[in-house]
Amino acid sequence: MKRSPSAVLAVIAVERTAATPLYRQIYDGYRDAIVERRLRAGERLPSTRQLAAELRISRMPVLIAFEQLLAEGYFESRVGAGTFVAAALPGERLARDAHAAAGRPAARAPRSARASRPGARPVSGRSEAVVPPESEPWLGGWGAFRVSQPAVDRLPRRTWSRLVSRHTRGASARQLSYGSAMGHEPFREAVAAYLRTARAVRCETEQIMAVSGSQQALDLAARVLLDPGCEVWVEEPGYGGARAALSMAGARLVPVPVDGQGLDVAAGIARAPRARAAYVTPSHQYPLGMTMSAARRLQLLEWARESGAWILEDDYDSEYRYESLPVAALQGLDRDARVIYVGTFSKVLFPALRLGYLALPADLVARFAAVRATMDDFPATLYQAVLADFITEGHFARHLRKMRQLYRERRDALVGAIAAELDGELRVRDGQAGMHLVATLRPGVDDRRLAAEAARRGLWLMPLSSCYLGAAAEPGLVLGYGGTGAGEIREGIRRLREVLGG
């Protein structure tokens, strides 16, 4: 009879007075010994009784640790033979785990090396093209001048909480089950009625799809409409989140300049006449703030009709205009069903809501629903039901009126503070709408370096150059004011003066 090899008694240190439980110390000790290759696959382990005696502790912590290591696949049990280090532990995984256990990240090889290395797990070129968040320090915090930060403290919380409680307590079995890929019907009805009335969008309930925000809406639209290599017009400068979503779908982005009338359609036609789609923010261009003129809107729609292209209209914070009534949506002028309309409640209510919508051409509804069902089945129902009541009971309209007044006051405070503290250093370009404005800097100023230094001092302004695909036309700063009180705005501008002077 073949005898099993002697058990290996690895050096496992335990500290009885430590805050970490004994079973966890044993688990960590064996796991580290395995991932650091001090214990190798197939080596026999001592019995729990033997190890407990060696460590001079009770057997129970040892049993718990061994059970966990067996469950996670680090150990394996052989009937009649004992417990062994698992034979099926891939070396590449152990190497990564060893780096993690040592507290240092594994070295990142060049992409070409990763692709050619045996056993490598390459990622797509599209995913590598997405800018990592840590490379943009101005997006690393919340506070003065953070773009897209609404006044979440002004949400009517009692009303909101009451509606949440209503739908939590009264949820039916049907509401707790699977739903439609298009979304909760009462929510879609409320959104359709709001869009027809407030934004002049031509839509019916059947054309509304609930999404988790404008970013998911753009990602979904890109999946449905675009093939890898398709050309897509994007505004220059424009919204980086849209560029990322389109790039992830494999689109080839064609930057089209904007001027005082919005997207220069003639320039787009000259650069890519057969583009598959155009992404635009016509009501309030992001980031510069102008409104697309009627002539440009009709020209864009005519190009889409003749070329068979799609228009992705992102109606970014269009509800907030201070010198005139809100501008009607581009979609309302569309008679050929070429516009996919994107909206979100993240800016008008609060970002954590994660709820937005698409208004789709009728002939695309089935295709969008099929792709959406593949992505995440259907959107969560609770907040759709809550928001449907919030809209239909009039709370949403009242909240918008209050926020429009508040943001106008904060816009005025920001413009006034810039004039008082930074006259000659910053020039405000446009501030007639939205929750941010652009202020240009003197030629030659490095706005990225300036924004990074401001972030180190707790000011979260964005460099205008980060909104360009190509070279920036001029340096500048994108200053959000929606989530910043008037006093904090004035103090923030004084601190920004110090950054500029430094």
C-alpha positions in Angstrom: 0.0 0.0 0.0 1.3 3.4 -1.0 1.6 5.7 2.0 0.7 9.4 1.7 3.6 11.8 2.1 4.1 13.4 5.5 2.1 16.5 6.1 3.8 19.9 5.6 3.5 22.0 8.7 3.7 25.5 7.3 4.9 28.4 9.5 1.6 29.9 10.6 1.9 32.6 13.2 -1.1 33.4 15.4 -1.4 36.2 18.0 -3.9 35.4 20.7 -4.3 39.0 21.8 -4.8 40.5 18.3 -8.1 42.0 17.3 -8.2 39.7 14.2 -10.0 36.4 15.1 -7.8 33.3 15.3 -9.6 31.5 12.4 -8.9 34.6 10.2 -5.2 34.6 11.1 -5.0 30.9 10.2 -6.9 31.5 6.9 -4.7 34.4 6.0 -1.6 32.6 6.9 -2.3 29.6 4.7 -3.7 31.6 1.8 -0.6 33.9 1.7 1.6 30.8 1.9 -0.1 29.4 -1.2 -0.3 32.5 -3.3 3.3 33.3 -2.5 4.2 29.8 -3.6 5.7 28.8 -0.2 3.2 26.0 -0.3 2.8 24.3 -3.6 0.0 22.4 -5.3 -0.5 18.9 -4.0 1.4 19.3 -0.8 -0.3 17.5 2.2 -1.5 19.6 5.1 -1.6 18.7 8.8 -4.8 17.5 10.3 -6.8 20.1 12.2 -6.1 18.3 15.4 -2.4 18.3 14.8 -2.3 22.0 13.8 -4.4 23.0 16.8 -2.0 21.2 19.1 1.0 22.8 17.4 -0.5 26.3 17.7 -1.7 25.6 21.3 -5.2 26.8 20.5 -8.6 25.0 20.4 -9.5 23.0 17.3 -12.6 25.2 16.4 -10.7 28.1 14.8 -8.7 25.7 12.7 -11.8 23.9 11.6 -13.4 27.1 10.5 -10.3 28.3 8.6 -9.9 24.9 6.8 -13.6 24.9 5.8 -13.2 28.3 4.3 -10.1 27.4 2.4 -11.8 24.3 1.1 -14.8 26.3 0.0 -12.6 28.8 -1.9 -10.6 26.1 -3.7 -7.3 26.6 -2.0 -7.5 23.2 -0.3 -8.9 20.0 -1.4 -9.9 16.9 0.6 -9.1 13.4 -0.5 -11.0 10.5 1.2 -8.8 8.4 3.3 -5.7 10.6 2.6 -6.3 14.0 4.2 -6.2 17.6 3.1 -3.9 18.9 0.4 -3.1 22.2 -1.3 -5.4 22.2 -4.4 -3.8 20.9 -7.6 -5.8 23.2 -9.9 -4.4 26.6 -9.0 -3.3 28.4 -12.2 0.1 30.0 -11.9 -0.9 33.3 -13.5 -3.7 33.8 -10.9 -1.3 33.0 -8.1 1.2 35.5 -9.4 -1.4 38.3 -9.4 -2.6 37.3 -5.9 0.9 37.3 -4.7 1.4 40.9 -5.8 -1.9 41.8 -4.1 -0.9 40.0 -0.9 2.4 41.9 -0.8 0.5 45.2 -1.1 2.0 46.2 -4.5 0.2 46.2 -7.9 1.5 43.9 -10.5 3.5 45.6 -13.2 1.3 46.5 -16.2 3.0 45.2 -19.4 2.5 47.1 -22.7 -0.6 46.0 -24.5 1.3 44.2 -27.3 3.2 42.2 -24.6 0.0 41.3 -22.8 -1.6 40.2 -26.1 1.3 37.9 -27.0 2.1 36.5 -23.5 0.9 32.9 -23.1 -2.3 32.9 -21.0 -2.7 36.7 -21.3 -6.2 38.1 -21.0 -6.2 41.1 -23.3 -8.9 43.7 -23.1 -10.5 45.5 -26.1 -8.8 48.5 -27.6 -12.1 50.4 -27.2 -12.0 49.9 -23.4 -8.4 51.0 -23.2 -9.3 54.2 -25.1 -11.6 55.3 -22.2 -9.9 57.9 -20.0 -9.4 56.6 -16.4 -11.0 58.8 -13.8 -7.8 59.3 -11.9 -6.2 61.1 -14.8 -8.8 64.0 -14.4 -8.3 65.2 -10.8 -11.0 67.9 -11.3 -13.6 65.1 -11.2 -12.4 63.7 -7.9 -14.6 65.6 -5.5 -17.8 67.5 -4.8 -18.0 71.1 -3.9 -17.4 74.5 -5.4 -17.6 74.6 -9.2 -18.2 70.9 -9.8 -19.9 70.6 -13.1 -23.3 68.8 -13.2 -23.8 69.0 -9.4 -27.4 70.1 -8.7 -28.7 71.6 -5.4 -29.6 68.2 -4.0 -30.3 69.8 -0.6 -33.3 71.6 -2.1 -35.1 68.4 -3.0 -38.5 68.4 -1.2 -37.5 65.4 0.9 -40.7 65.1 2.9 -42.7 64.8 -0.2 -40.2 62.5 -1.9 -40.0 60.3 1.3 -43.8 60.1 1.5 -44.1 58.9 -2.1 -41.3 56.4 -1.6 -43.0 55.1 1.5 -46.3 54.9 -0.3 -44.9 52.7 -3.1 -42.8 50.6 -0.7 -45.7 49.7 1.6 -48.2 49.3 -1.2 -46.1 47.5 -3.8 -48.1 44.7 -5.4 -46.8 41.3 -6.3 -46.8 42.4 -10.0 -44.6 45.4 -9.2 -42.1 43.2 -7.4 -41.8 40.8 -10.3 -40.2 41.2 -13.7 -41.1 44.2 -15.8 -41.0 45.5 -19.3 -37.7 46.4 -21.0 -39.3 49.7 -21.9 -40.0 50.6 -18.3 -42.9 51.1 -15.9 -45.9 52.2 -17.9 -47.2 55.0 -15.5 -43.7 56.5 -15.5 -43.6 56.4 -19.3 -47.0 58.0 -19.4 -46.0 60.8 -17.1 -42.7 61.4 -19.0 -44.5 61.5 -22.4 -47.1 64.0 -21.1 -44.3 66.2 -19.6 -42.2 66.1 -22.8 -45.2 67.0 -25.1 -46.1 69.9 -22.9 -42.8 71.3 -21.6 -40.3 70.3 -24.4 -42.5 70.2 -27.5 -41.4 66.6 -28.1 -43.6 64.6 -30.5 -44.1 61.3 -28.7 -46.5 58.7 -27.2 -46.1 56.6 -24.2 -45.2 53.6 -26.4 -42.1 55.5 -27.6 -40.7 56.2 -24.1 -38.0 54.0 -22.6 -36.8 54.3 -19.0 -33.0 54.1 -18.6 -30.6 54.6 -15.7 -29.5 58.0 -17.0 -28.3 59.8 -20.1 -25.1 57.7 -20.1 -26.9 54.4 -20.4 -29.2 56.0 -23.0 -26.2 56.9 -25.2 -24.6 53.5 -24.7 -27.8 51.8 -25.7 -28.4 54.0 -28.7 -24.8 53.3 -29.9 -25.3 49.6 -29.6 -28.5 49.7 -31.6 -27.5 52.2 -34.3 -23.8 51.8 -34.9 -21.4 49.3 -36.3 -17.7 49.3 -35.6 -16.0 51.9 -37.8 -19.1 54.0 -38.4 -18.5 57.7 -38.5 -20.3 59.9 -36.0 -20.3 63.7 -35.8 -19.6 65.0 -32.3 -19.5 68.6 -31.2 -16.1 70.2 -30.8 -15.8 71.0 -28.0 -18.3 68.6 -26.5 -19.4 66.2 -23.8 -16.7 63.6 -23.0 -19.2 61.1 -21.7 -20.9 60.9 -25.1 -17.6 60.5 -26.9 -16.7 57.6 -24.6 -20.0 55.8 -25.1 -19.8 56.2 -28.9 -16.1 55.1 -28.9 -17.0 52.0 -26.8 -19.3 51.0 -29.6 -16.4 51.2 -32.1 -17.5 54.5 -33.7 -15.0 56.7 -35.5 -15.6 60.2 -34.0 -15.6 63.1 -36.4 -15.2 66.4 -34.4 -17.4 69.2 -35.9 -16.8 72.7 -34.7 -19.5 74.8 -33.0 -19.9 78.6 -33.3 -22.5 81.1 -32.1 -25.3 79.2 -33.8 -24.3 75.7 -32.5 -23.0 72.8 -34.6 -21.6 73.9 -37.9 -23.6 71.5 -40.1 -21.8 72.5 -43.3 -18.4 71.7 -41.7 -19.8 68.3 -40.7 -21.0 67.6 -44.2 -17.6 68.6 -45.6 -15.8 66.3 -43.2 -18.1 63.2 -43.2 -21.1 63.5 -45.5 -22.1 59.9 -45.0 -21.8 59.7 -41.2 -24.1 57.3 -39.5 -25.2 59.7 -36.7 -24.6 63.1 -35.2 -24.6 63.7 -31.4 -25.8 67.2 -30.5 -26.9 69.3 -27.5 -29.0 71.9 -29.4 -30.9 73.5 -26.5 -27.9 74.2 -24.4 -24.6 73.3 -26.0 -22.2 71.5 -23.7 -20.0 73.1 -22.6 -20.1 76.5 -24.3 -23.8 77.2 -23.7 -25.2 78.5 -27.0 -28.5 77.5 -28.5 -28.6 75.9 -32.0 -30.2 78.4 -34.3 -33.4 77.5 -36.2 -31.5 77.5 -39.5 -28.9 75.1 -38.3 -31.6 72.8 -36.8 -33.4 72.6 -40.1 -30.1 72.1 -42.0 -29.2 69.2 -39.6 -32.6 67.5 -40.1 -32.4 67.9 -43.8 -28.9 66.3 -43.8 -30.2 63.4 -41.7 -33.2 62.8 -44.0 -31.1 62.8 -47.2 -28.2 60.7 -45.8 -30.3 58.3 -43.7 -28.4 59.3 -40.6 -29.6 59.4 -37.0 -29.5 62.4 -34.7 -28.8 61.8 -31.0 -30.3 64.8 -29.2 -29.1 65.2 -25.6 -31.4 67.7 -24.0 -28.8 68.6 -21.3 -30.3 70.8 -18.5 -32.6 72.5 -21.0 -35.2 73.3 -18.3 -33.0 76.1 -16.9 -33.1 79.3 -19.0 -32.8 82.7 -17.3 -33.3 85.3 -20.1 -36.1 83.6 -22.0 -38.5 80.6 -21.9 -37.0 77.2 -22.4 -36.2 76.4 -26.1 -38.2 73.7 -27.8 -36.5 70.4 -28.5 -35.0 69.7 -31.9 -37.0 66.5 -32.0 -40.3 68.5 -32.2 -39.2 69.7 -35.7 -38.4 66.2 -37.0 -41.0 64.9 -39.5 -38.9 62.0 -40.7 -38.3 60.1 -37.4 -34.5 60.6 -37.5 -34.1 61.9 -33.9 -33.5 59.9 -30.8 -34.2 62.1 -27.8 -32.3 61.7 -24.6 -33.2 63.2 -21.2 -32.4 62.6 -17.5 -33.6 63.5 -14.1 -30.1 63.5 -12.6 -29.6 67.2 -13.0 -33.2 68.4 -12.3 -33.6 66.2 -9.2 -30.5 64.3 -7.9 -27.8 62.1 -9.5 -28.3 59.1 -7.2 -31.8 58.7 -8.7 -30.2 57.2 -11.8 -33.3 57.6 -13.9 -33.6 59.0 -17.4 -35.5 58.3 -20.6 -35.3 57.9 -24.4 -38.0 59.1 -26.8 -37.6 56.8 -29.7 -38.9 56.8 -33.3 -41.7 54.3 -33.4 -39.9 51.9 -35.9 -37.0 51.6 -33.5 -38.9 50.7 -30.3 -38.8 46.9 -30.8 -35.1 46.9 -31.6 -34.2 49.1 -28.6 -36.3 46.9 -26.4 -34.6 43.7 -27.6 -31.1 45.1 -27.0 -32.1 46.6 -23.6 -33.5 43.2 -22.5 -30.2 41.6 -23.3 -28.2 44.3 -21.4 -30.1 44.3 -18.1 -33.6 42.8 -18.7 -35.6 45.8 -17.4 -35.2 49.0 -15.3 -35.9 49.0 -11.6 -39.5 49.8 -10.9 -39.7 51.5 -7.5 -38.3 55.0 -8.4 -40.1 55.0 -11.7 -43.4 54.6 -9.7 -42.4 57.3 -7.2 -41.3 59.7 -9.9 -44.5 59.1 -11.9 -46.5 60.4 -8.9 -44.0 63.2 -8.3 -44.7 64.4 -11.8 -48.5 63.9 -12.0 -49.2 65.4 -8.6 -47.4 68.7 -9.6 -44.4 68.4 -7.3 -41.9 68.2 -10.2 -43.2 71.4 -11.9 -43.0 73.3 -8.6 -39.5 72.0 -7.9 -38.4 73.2 -11.4 -39.7 76.7 -10.8 -37.9 77.0 -7.5 -34.7 75.6 -8.9 -34.8 78.0 -11.9 -34.9 80.9 -9.5 -32.2 79.5 -7.3 -29.8 78.8 -10.1 -30.3 82.2 -11.6 -29.3 83.7 -8.3 -26.2 81.5 -8.1 -25.4 82.3 -11.8 -25.6 86.0 -10.9 -23.4 85.5 -7.9 -20.7 83.7 -9.9 -20.7 86.3 -12.7 -20.5 89.1 -10.2 -17.7 87.4 -8.2 -15.7 86.9 -11.4 -16.1 90.6 -12.4 -15.1 91.8 -8.9 -12.1 89.4 -8.3 -10.9 88.2 -11.7 -11.6 91.0 -14.1 -8.9 90.7 -16.9 -8.1 87.1 -15.9 -11.4 85.4 -16.8 -14.0 86.3 -19.5 -17.4 84.9 -19.1 -18.6 83.5 -22.5 -22.2 82.6 -21.9 -24.4 82.2 -18.9 -28.0 82.4 -20.0 -28.9 78.8 -19.2 -28.0 75.6 -17.3 -26.0 75.1 -14.2 -22.5 76.0 -15.4 -20.8 78.7 -17.5 -17.5 78.9 -19.4 -14.9 81.5 -18.6 -11.9 81.8 -21.0 -8.4 82.5 -19.9 -5.6 84.6 -21.3 -3.8 82.9 -24.3 -1.0 80.6 -23.2 -2.4 79.6 -19.9 -2.4 75.9 -19.2 -6.0 75.3 -18.1 -5.3 71.6 -17.2 -2.5 72.5 -14.9 -4.6 75.2 -13.4 -7.6 72.9 -12.9 -5.3 70.2 -11.3 -3.8 72.8 -8.9 -7.3 74.0 -8.0 -8.4 70.5 -7.3 -5.6 70.1 -4.8 -7.1 73.1 -3.0 -10.6 71.8 -3.1 -12.0 73.6 -6.1 -13.5 71.3 -8.7 -13.6 73.3 -11.9 -13.0 71.7 -15.2 -10.5 72.7 -17.9 -12.2 73.7 -21.2 -9.5 71.9 -23.1 -10.6 68.6 -21.7 -13.8 69.0 -23.8 -11.9 68.9 -27.1 -11.0 65.9 -29.2 -8.3 67.9 -30.9 -6.4 71.0 -29.9 -8.4 73.5 -27.9 -9.3 76.8 -29.6 -8.6 78.7 -26.4 -7.9 77.9 -22.7 -10.7 78.2 -20.3 -12.6 76.9 -17.2 -16.0 75.3 -17.0 -17.5 76.5 -13.7 -20.5 74.7 -12.2 -22.7 76.7 -9.8 -25.8 74.5 -9.4 -24.7 72.8 -6.2 -22.7 75.8 -4.7 -24.3 78.5 -2.5 -23.7 82.2 -3.2 -21.4 82.6 -0.2 -19.3 79.5 -1.2 -19.2 80.8 -4.8 -17.7 84.1 -3.7 -15.2 82.4 -1.4 -14.3 80.0 -4.2 -13.5 82.7 -6.6 -11.2 84.4 -4.1 -9.4 81.1 -3.7 -9.3 80.7 -7.5 -7.6 84.2 -7.7 -4.9 82.8 -5.4 -4.4 79.8 -7.7 -4.2 82.1 -10.7 -1.7 84.3 -8.9 0.4 81.4 -7.8 
